[in-house]
Amino acid sequence: MEKQTPTLLHQSMIYGLYLGLALVVYSLILYLASLSFNTSLNSLVYLFIAVGLFLSLKHYRDQINGGVLAFGSGMKLGILISIFAGFLSGVCSYVLFLMDPSLIDQVIQTQQEALLKQGMTEDQVVQMEEMMRKMTNPLIMVFSSIFSMALIGTILSLVVSAVLKKKPANPFEEAVKGVE
């Protein structure tokens, strides 16, 4: 019986699970350390995603796909990984908001302060608060997480796929070298 190679979808689920778990653990660490609203530390999430995509695509290329990675396959894999990680991250964020409802108020207060610093009026900020409260719906939170991770994953996958792409060796070039 032949050994079956895992599909791109199967591998993206596995890598997405790893990346999603890493993001959830990092978020929990920030939450437990009361640093959830530290923008510098929250920016490190992008580094986690970039490193996670790089390691995943490199592993797929070298260990699963025989050292070959087409740019398009790298893009597909990176986007799918991001979508699965976004789903896991979104569900865990929703559970965290259920466990600590005061987090929603803290998020809204932080956003209000940022909007006021940008020069918005009090009335505009109040209108934005109403919209932000509607966005705390569980489905919207999960879909928002998936969409934002897919967008970030697409951008980062462009770079990572370009760096890691590797074409298969051309057997005809190898044969011609021996003839010369």
C-alpha contacts under 8 A as a table, 3 or more apart, distances in Angstrom:
res1	aa1	res2	aa2	distance
5	T	64	I	7.19
6	P	10	H	6.21
6	P	11	Q	6.51
6	P	64	I	7.63
7	T	10	H	5.15
7	T	11	Q	6.25
8	L	11	Q	5.20
8	L	12	S	6.03
8	L	77	L	6.43
9	L	12	S	5.08
9	L	13	M	6.24
9	L	77	L	7.53
9	L	80	L	7.36
10	H	13	M	5.24
10	H	14	I	6.51
11	Q	14	I	5.14
11	Q	15	Y	6.15
11	Q	60	Y	7.79
11	Q	77	L	7.95
12	S	15	Y	5.11
12	S	16	G	5.63
12	S	77	L	5.76
12	S	78	G	7.55
12	S	80	L	5.69
12	S	81	I	4.73
12	S	84	F	7.57
13	M	16	G	4.97
13	M	17	L	6.01
13	M	80	L	7.53
13	M	81	I	6.37
13	M	84	F	6.20
14	I	17	L	5.13
14	I	18	Y	6.47
15	Y	18	Y	5.10
15	Y	19	L	6.18
15	Y	56	S	6.08
15	Y	81	I	5.98
16	G	19	L	5.09
16	G	20	G	5.76
16	G	80	L	7.45
16	G	81	I	4.20
16	G	82	S	6.24
16	G	83	I	7.38
16	G	84	F	4.90
16	G	85	A	4.55
17	L	20	G	5.05
17	L	21	L	5.98
17	L	81	I	7.96
17	L	84	F	6.70
17	L	85	A	5.91
17	L	88	L	7.30
18	Y	21	L	5.19
18	Y	22	A	6.20
18	Y	85	A	7.73
19	L	22	A	5.06
19	L	23	L	6.24
19	L	48	F	7.93
19	L	49	I	7.06
19	L	52	G	5.90
19	L	81	I	7.76
19	L	85	A	5.73
20	G	23	L	5.11
20	G	24	V	6.11
20	G	84	F	7.26
20	G	85	A	3.92
20	G	86	G	6.65
20	G	87	F	7.92
20	G	88	L	5.58
20	G	89	S	5.62
21	L	24	V	4.99
21	L	25	V	6.03
21	L	85	A	7.62
21	L	88	L	7.49
21	L	89	S	7.55
22	A	25	V	5.20
22	A	26	Y	6.13
22	A	48	F	7.84
23	L	26	Y	5.10
23	L	27	S	6.08
23	L	45	V	7.05
23	L	48	F	7.37
23	L	89	S	6.72
24	V	27	S	5.05
24	V	28	L	6.09
24	V	88	L	8.00
24	V	89	S	5.84
24	V	92	C	6.86
24	V	93	S	7.94
25	V	28	L	5.06
25	V	29	I	6.15
26	Y	29	I	5.09
26	Y	30	L	6.29
27	S	30	L	5.10
27	S	31	Y	6.06
27	S	36	S	7.19
28	L	31	Y	4.88
28	L	32	L	5.97
29	I	32	L	5.20
29	I	33	A	6.06
30	L	33	A	5.14
30	L	34	S	6.04
30	L	35	L	4.78
30	L	36	S	4.97
31	Y	34	S	5.00
31	Y	35	L	5.89
31	Y	36	S	5.02
32	L	35	L	7.60
33	A	36	S	7.80
34	S	37	F	7.88
35	L	38	N	5.36
35	L	41	L	7.75
36	S	42	N	7.28
37	F	42	N	7.38
37	F	107	V	7.84
37	F	110	T	7.72
38	N	41	L	5.52
38	N	42	N	6.16
39	T	42	N	4.92
39	T	43	S	6.07
40	S	43	S	5.19
40	S	44	L	6.98
41	L	44	L	5.39
41	L	45	V	7.72
42	N	45	V	5.75
43	S	46	Y	5.93
43	S	47	L	7.58
44	L	47	L	5.09
44	L	48	F	6.41
45	V	48	F	4.96
45	V	49	I	6.22
46	Y	49	I	5.07
46	Y	50	A	6.11
47	L	50	A	5.06
47	L	51	V	6.03
48	F	51	V	5.26
48	F	52	G	5.86
49	I	52	G	4.99
49	I	53	L	6.02
49	I	153	G	7.51
50	A	53	L	5.22
50	A	54	F	6.09
50	A	156	L	6.19
50	A	160	V	7.79
51	V	54	F	5.01
51	V	55	L	6.07
52	G	55	L	5.30
52	G	56	S	6.01
53	L	56	S	5.07
53	L	57	L	5.97
53	L	78	G	6.11
53	L	81	I	7.59
53	L	156	L	7.82
53	L	157	S	7.10
53	L	160	V	7.20
54	F	57	L	5.37
54	F	58	K	5.97
54	F	160	V	5.89
55	L	58	K	5.12
55	L	59	H	5.98
56	S	59	H	5.17
56	S	60	Y	6.10
57	L	60	Y	4.99
57	L	61	R	6.02
57	L	74	G	6.50
57	L	77	L	7.35
57	L	78	G	7.23
57	L	160	V	7.85
57	L	161	S	7.61
57	L	164	L	7.45
58	K	61	R	5.09
58	K	62	D	6.00
58	K	164	L	6.73
59	H	62	D	5.27
59	H	63	Q	5.42
59	H	64	I	7.03
60	Y	63	Q	5.58
60	Y	64	I	4.89
60	Y	65	N	5.97
61	R	64	I	6.02
61	R	65	N	4.98
61	R	66	G	6.42
61	R	67	G	4.92
61	R	68	V	5.35
61	R	69	L	5.33
62	D	65	N	6.25
62	D	66	G	5.79
62	D	67	G	4.30
62	D	68	V	7.11
63	Q	66	G	6.34
63	Q	67	G	7.05
64	I	67	G	7.81
65	N	68	V	5.74
65	N	69	L	7.17
67	G	166	K	7.17
67	G	168	P	7.69
68	V	165	K	7.22
68	V	166	K	5.08
68	V	167	K	5.64
68	V	168	P	5.61
69	L	73	S	6.55
69	L	74	G	6.38
69	L	164	L	7.03
69	L	165	K	4.88
69	L	166	K	5.01
69	L	167	K	6.47
70	A	73	S	5.24
70	A	74	G	6.21
70	A	161	S	7.89
70	A	165	K	5.40
70	A	166	K	6.29
70	A	167	K	6.42
71	F	74	G	5.13
71	F	75	M	6.24
71	F	161	S	5.38
71	F	162	A	6.23
71	F	165	K	5.41
72	G	75	M	5.02
72	G	76	K	6.19
72	G	161	S	7.85
73	S	76	K	5.09
73	S	77	L	6.01
74	G	77	L	5.13
74	G	78	G	5.95
74	G	157	S	7.01
74	G	160	V	7.84
74	G	161	S	4.97
74	G	165	K	7.33
75	M	78	G	5.13
75	M	79	I	6.08
75	M	154	T	7.08
75	M	157	S	5.40
75	M	158	L	6.35
75	M	161	S	6.08
76	K	79	I	5.30
76	K	80	L	6.09
77	L	80	L	5.21
77	L	81	I	6.02
78	G	81	I	5.12
78	G	82	S	6.19
78	G	153	G	6.22
78	G	154	T	6.99
78	G	157	S	5.25
79	I	82	S	5.06
79	I	83	I	6.21
79	I	150	A	5.79
79	I	153	G	5.33
79	I	154	T	5.48
79	I	157	S	6.83
80	L	83	I	5.02
80	L	84	F	6.25
80	L	150	A	7.68
81	I	84	F	5.32
81	I	85	A	6.08
81	I	153	G	7.86
82	S	85	A	5.05
82	S	86	G	5.84
82	S	146	I	7.69
82	S	149	M	5.41
82	S	150	A	5.35
82	S	152	I	7.82
82	S	153	G	5.20
83	I	86	G	4.98
83	I	87	F	6.17
83	I	146	I	5.36
83	I	147	F	7.46
83	I	149	M	6.11
83	I	150	A	5.26
83	I	153	G	7.90
84	F	87	F	5.11
84	F	88	L	6.35
84	F	146	I	7.56
85	A	88	L	5.20
85	A	89	S	5.98
85	A	146	I	7.79
85	A	149	M	7.50
86	G	89	S	5.00
86	G	90	G	5.83
86	G	142	V	7.76
86	G	145	S	5.23
86	G	146	I	4.36
86	G	147	F	7.62
86	G	148	S	7.63
86	G	149	M	5.21
86	G	150	A	7.36
87	F	90	G	5.11
87	F	91	V	6.17
87	F	142	V	6.17
87	F	143	F	7.53
87	F	145	S	6.58
87	F	146	I	5.31
88	L	91	V	5.29
88	L	92	C	6.19
89	S	92	C	5.19
89	S	93	S	6.04
89	S	142	V	8.00
89	S	145	S	7.05
90	G	93	S	5.06
90	G	94	Y	6.17
90	G	141	M	6.27
90	G	142	V	4.40
90	G	143	F	7.53
90	G	144	S	7.75
90	G	145	S	5.09
90	G	146	I	7.02
91	V	94	Y	5.12
91	V	95	V	6.31
91	V	142	V	5.88
92	C	95	V	5.02
92	C	96	L	6.16
93	S	96	L	4.97
93	S	97	F	6.20
94	Y	97	F	5.04
94	Y	98	L	6.25
94	Y	138	P	6.16
94	Y	141	M	6.87
94	Y	142	V	7.42
95	V	98	L	4.98
95	V	99	M	6.20
96	L	99	M	5.03
96	L	100	D	6.10
97	F	100	D	5.09
97	F	101	P	5.22
97	F	102	S	7.78
97	F	103	L	6.17
97	F	104	I	6.71
98	L	101	P	5.64
100	D	103	L	5.85
101	P	104	I	5.82
101	P	105	D	7.50
102	S	105	D	5.26
102	S	106	Q	6.35
103	L	106	Q	4.94
103	L	107	V	6.10
104	I	107	V	5.12
104	I	108	I	6.19
104	I	136	T	7.58
105	D	108	I	5.10
105	D	109	Q	6.01
106	Q	109	Q	5.06
106	Q	110	T	6.09
107	V	110	T	5.17
107	V	111	Q	6.19
108	I	111	Q	5.06
108	I	112	Q	6.06
108	I	129	E	6.71
108	I	132	M	6.92
108	I	133	R	7.87
109	Q	112	Q	5.02
109	Q	113	E	6.25
110	T	113	E	5.25
110	T	114	A	6.34
111	Q	114	A	5.06
111	Q	115	L	6.13
112	Q	115	L	5.05
112	Q	116	L	6.15
112	Q	125	V	6.14
112	Q	129	E	7.44
113	E	116	L	5.16
113	E	117	K	6.23
114	A	117	K	5.11
114	A	118	Q	6.34
115	L	118	Q	5.03
115	L	119	G	6.66
115	L	120	M	5.79
115	L	125	V	6.75
116	L	119	G	5.20
116	L	120	M	5.09
116	L	121	T	6.75
116	L	122	E	7.44
116	L	125	V	7.22
117	K	120	M	7.40
120	M	124	Q	6.13
120	M	125	V	6.59
121	T	124	Q	5.24
121	T	125	V	6.31
122	E	125	V	5.06
122	E	126	V	6.18
123	D	126	V	5.10
123	D	127	Q	6.31
124	Q	127	Q	5.11
124	Q	128	M	6.20
125	V	128	M	4.95
125	V	129	E	6.14
126	V	129	E	5.00
126	V	130	E	6.58
127	Q	130	E	5.32
127	Q	131	M	6.64
128	M	131	M	5.10
128	M	132	M	6.08
129	E	132	M	4.95
129	E	133	R	6.14
130	E	133	R	5.27
130	E	134	K	6.51
131	M	134	K	5.15
131	M	135	M	6.41
132	M	135	M	5.00
132	M	136	T	6.84
133	R	136	T	5.49
133	R	137	N	7.99
134	K	137	N	6.17
135	M	140	I	5.98
135	M	141	M	6.64
136	T	140	I	6.81
136	T	141	M	6.02
137	N	140	I	5.29
137	N	141	M	6.10
138	P	141	M	5.08
138	P	142	V	6.27
139	L	142	V	5.23
139	L	143	F	6.09
140	I	143	F	5.16
140	I	144	S	5.77
141	M	144	S	5.10
141	M	145	S	6.15
142	V	145	S	5.11
142	V	146	I	6.21
143	F	146	I	4.97
143	F	147	F	5.99
144	S	147	F	5.12
144	S	148	S	6.02
145	S	148	S	5.27
145	S	149	M	5.99
146	I	149	M	5.24
146	I	150	A	5.98
147	F	150	A	5.06
147	F	151	L	6.17
148	S	151	L	5.08
148	S	152	I	6.13
149	M	152	I	5.06
149	M	153	G	5.66
150	A	153	G	4.91
150	A	154	T	5.92
151	L	154	T	5.14
151	L	155	I	6.46
152	I	155	I	5.29
152	I	156	L	6.18
153	G	156	L	5.13
153	G	157	S	5.65
154	T	157	S	5.04
154	T	158	L	6.25
155	I	158	L	5.38
155	I	159	V	7.03
156	L	159	V	5.35
156	L	160	V	6.16
157	S	160	V	4.94
157	S	161	S	5.52
158	L	161	S	5.44
158	L	162	A	6.15
159	V	162	A	5.20
159	V	163	V	6.27
160	V	163	V	5.11
160	V	164	L	6.07
161	S	164	L	5.16
161	S	165	K	5.55
162	A	165	K	5.53
170	N	173	E	5.54
170	N	174	E	6.68
171	P	174	E	5.13
171	P	175	A	6.32
172	F	175	A	5.10
172	F	176	V	6.23
173	E	176	V	5.15
173	E	177	K	6.26
174	E	177	K	5.29
174	E	178	G	6.77
175	A	178	G	5.41
175	A	179	V	6.74
176	V	179	V	5.16
176	V	180	E	6.54
177	K	180	E	5.55
